[in-house]
Structure formats: structure tokens, C-alpha cells
């Protein structure tokens, strides 16, 4: 059986570091959603906020955390390995200046065209509700500059990650959540005194959070030797190479963003609150994707980019197989947990203020459908950057278009029967299909990687996850009297269910000699017991 390489150990260590930071971010993100749920519930105001934030956030996914991030890290790693510090920092400064100028122009256009963009995103039934489009337009104008801040933050994050600094960049999202919470709550309480809706304050808080996300990483740049010196050279070969990588990557990501557009359009045609239920559910779903999928992606991208640059194909295959095995062992049990415990978790966290039991049930239904695609989401985040590093962007493009078609077909066939659940299920199945397609193409591109090793790992993970599911089902039956019988008892019951299931699952994988699981547990043990 293939053994995890030295690079896998580095990835496990880096992923553990990033996971802790991302965990902080996701917890703060849930607190932010709690504030939205308590203040605004699921309906008019939060539906408008979801659509307004979706427009700049969609562009953020395209530029900052999509094509720009992967393309920049690939080229920056190559320069760092082969060109020397002077050329590397000149490239970084050039990219920062170009990104700031380009996205400022896009932001200005978006602010001027906010109303037609909103009307393009939503169904006529959304527009028929008095004042809803105007409120959405106002918040879109306010939040559009977030695109500039988060894109610059993404470039800084890529520089720090390539230089082996993972924790502070991973904490950047925590800075965003803290800034948006403090700024948003303060303004939400203040602005109604001047005749503005409270939700406008939360939109302004998003900008405060974006600024905190960027500035929070700046102190670490001095530690890697970077100094900002404004430099603009559109003929720079490195900049042009990033542009060449970004264009097909943008085309590849566009269908996924169109999926979000399609789902937003259909959700706005359903019962009021559907956009809110899907958004709250997606926040829960994104919690494990962020902790596991994003953490592993951030940790593996610089390692695999260096392996490609050094033409170490054998080590690249080992790193890829071990990284996918880690995705197996982290996401499959999370899927079981979200499906079985989604409703009581949502009830404990969100069912306060204006968020009622009906909203809890509808949000839990959406979460179950999202959970089906958890593995696909996380695995695609590992595989796509490999194509970017190999300078092979056509396959992610094809996969994204295929996912868009699958998503649309699934919605058309199921929305009449499943309502808002169809939108969550369709995107999950689309991402799963995308993963299988990309994995097949990458297998051919690399002339194979260890499928036998992956199947062995999958068998162990599935067996342990099923056993954990049985344990949860039995224990949940014993604790049924605690769930739904008061907040304190329900919290204690959930802590017991989650904690014991993690122990059961971890012990089973350790007993089954799952090497990646043993490595992750060892890294966590050493982190919390450094002297042992």
C-alpha cells in the first residue's frame, strides 16, 4: 500500500493549522448568521440582503477566490523557485496594482448598474413585493466595493501561503466576521434613528469586515520580505501568464456562478423566505467545506504547485492521492452528521428572535440536500488547482459547463415536487458529477495515480462513517427527551452526540489503520501537547 509522503505530512500539518483558523472563522460566521436570524428572521429584509450580497460575492468567487488565486499562486511559486526575490516581488507589486485598478472600474460599473443587475437576478414574484427591489439595490451599491478589498486580500493570502505562512491568512475571514459583526450591529442599531432600515447597517458592516480582512494580513508581509512599491507594467511576462491562466479559469468558473444565478432566480419564485432558508443552510454546509475542503486546498496548492514547477510527477501523484484520502476521511462523516443532526443544531443556533420553528424545519431540509454534495465540493477544491498548476485549464472549463447543465436539468425536473430543496439537491449533484469528471481527466493526464490506495481508504471511511451513523441513531433515541425540551438540555445533548460520535469515528479509523487519519490525529496531539 502507498505510504503518505513527506509532503503529505507537511500538508497535514498545514491543513491542521489552517483548520483551526478556519474553525474560528466559521464559528464567527455562524454568530453573524445568528444575528441576522434574530434581527431579521427569514423573509423580506434578509431575502433582499442575500440577493444584494450575492452580486459582488459572485464576482469575488470568480476573481478573488477563483481564477486569480489559483493563477497567481501557480506563477508566484514558479518565480519564487526559479527567478529570485527581486523578480518575485516585482511581480507581486504589479499584480496588486493591476487588480486594484481593474476591480475599481468593475465596482464603479456595478454600482451604476445596480438596479438592472438586481432585476436580472430575481423572478417577477420578487419584484412584485413593494420596496424589495429598491432595498436590494441600495445594499448592492453599498456592498460592491467589498469586491476590491477581498480581491487584494486574496493576492496577499497567496503570497503568504506560498512562503509557508498559513495561520494568519486563514484568520483573515475571522477578521472579516468580527469587523462585519461589530460594524454591522452598531450601524443596524443606529441607522433606524435616521430613518434607514436596520438591514442597511449590516450591509455597511460587510465593507468594514472586508477592510479588516485585508489589513489584518498586512503585518505578516514584512516577515516574508515584501515591501509595497507601486509598479505597473502590462507587458510583464508574469502578469500576462497570470492573465492567460485566468481567462480559461474564468470561463470554467462562470458556469458555477451561473448555477448560483439560476438558483437565485428560481428561489425568488418560491415562497417568501426560500432564499433565506437556503442561505442559512448553506452557511452550515460551508462550515465543514471551509474547515476541511478549503483548509486542505490552501495547504496542498503551494506544495503541488512546487512539485509541478520542479517536474516531480511521482511526488505529485502521491500528494494528490493522500490529499483526496484526507478529503474522504473528513467529509463523509460530516455528511452523516449534518443529515442526522441538522435540525436540532439549527434549532439551537438560529431559533431565536424572529426565526421560528417553521424556518428551522425548512432550513434543515435544505441542509440535508446540500450535505449530499459535501464530498464533491471539497474534492473539487483539491483537484482544480492541480489543473491550473499543470497549465491545463480546459478540463475545469468543460466540467463547470457540465455541472451547470446537470444543475439546470435537476431543477426543472424536481422543483415542482421538492420546492426549495430541489435547489440545494441539484447543486450538490452537479458538483459531485463535476468531481468524477475532473478526477477521470486528471487520472489520464498524470498517466494514473493510486486508485487502489484510494479505494482502500474509501472502504475504511465508509465503514467507520456507517458505524458512527448507527451510534448516532441509537444515542439520539436515548436522548430524545432532551432534544427540543429546553435550550440547556438540547445543547448538552448535542455536545454529547457530536463529541461521542467524533471519538467513535476517530477510534475506528485508527483501529483500521487509516494512515491519513492517524497522521491528522498525531498532528493535533502534538499541537495540544508540544512537550510530550
Beta strands, then each sheet from edge to edge (+ up, - down):
end
